[in-house]
Amino acid sequence: MALEVNDSNFEEVVIKSDKPVLVDFWAEWCGPCRMIAPIIEEIAEQYAGKALIVKCDVDSSPNVAAKYGIRNIPTILFFKDGKIADKQVGAVPKNNFLTKLNALV
């Protein structure tokens, strides 16, 4: 299951992670976000122990969203060693996420 991150724990969970991290920036009212939510959960199960899969609600975490320039959702940022390694904007097939994540694992 994907972890929830927010303004207060983002740095601790994502930036300081020793594993690659997929961050799903989303909102409850966003249709495409709800569309990819099951895919994100599948990836979380599939990559348990290899990568960290987290979700960040842009409405409840405006500081993190602003810091990373999130203007469209869903936006998926891929972090490695505390830095952004890749990005995916919009709802795309699962393979798009897996290709980007596999390059970091």
N, C-alpha and C positions, 0 to 999 in steps of 0.2 A: 504494500500500500504506500502511495506517495505521502511524504511528510508535508505538513503545512509549515511554511516559513512566513515571517512578517518583518516589519521594520526593526523589531527588537532582537530577533535571533538570526537574521539573514547572514550577518558577518560570521557568527559562530558556526552555523550549520554549513553554509555554502562556501564562503571564502576560505575558511580554515580546514575544509575537508581534504583528506588525503586521497580521496577517490574522485574521479570525474563526476560532475553534477549536472543534471538536466533540470532546469528551472522553468516551469510552466507558469507564465504570467497570464492570469485569467480573471474573469468576473462572473458573478452569478447570472447576470442579465445577458451575457454574451452567448448567442446561439452556437457559433463555431467552437467556442470554448467547451460547451457541453458536448458537442459532437466528438471532440478528440479526447474527452475525459476518460472514456473506457480504454482507449489506446494507451494513454499515459499510465493508467493503472496496470495494464498488461506488461508494459515495459518495466514498471517498478518491480513486479514479481519476477520477470525474466532476468533482470539485472541485479537482483538482491545479492549483496555482498561484493559486487563488482563495480557498481556505480550507485550514486545517490540520486533518487528521483524525488523532486519536491515541487510543490505548488505554491504560488504567491498570489493572493487576491489583491489586485491593484486598488480596489476601493478601500480596503482596510490597511493597506501598506503603501500609501502614496509616496513616502520618502524613497523607498527602494525603487519603485516604478520610475520616479523622477530621476534618480541617480543614474539609472541605466537607459534613460530616454525611451521608455516604453510608451509609444503613442498608439499603436494598434495591438489589439489582442484577438486571438491568442498570439503571444510571442514566446518562443522557446529559446532560452539562452543556454549554451553549453559551456560550463566552466571546467578548467583544468588548472591545478596549482593556483587557485584563487583568481585566475584571469579568464576573461571571455575567450573561448577558443572557437566558437561557431554560433550561428544564429539561424532561426527559422521563424518566419512570420506567416501567420495564417494556418488554416486547417489543411493538412496535407496527409497523404497515406503514411501508415506506420513505417514503411521501409525508409522514407525520408529521414525520420527520426533515428532509426536504427543505424543507417549509414553514417550519420554524423556522430552518434554515440560510439559506435564501434571504432571509429578513428581515434578515439580518446582512451578507450579501455585498454 
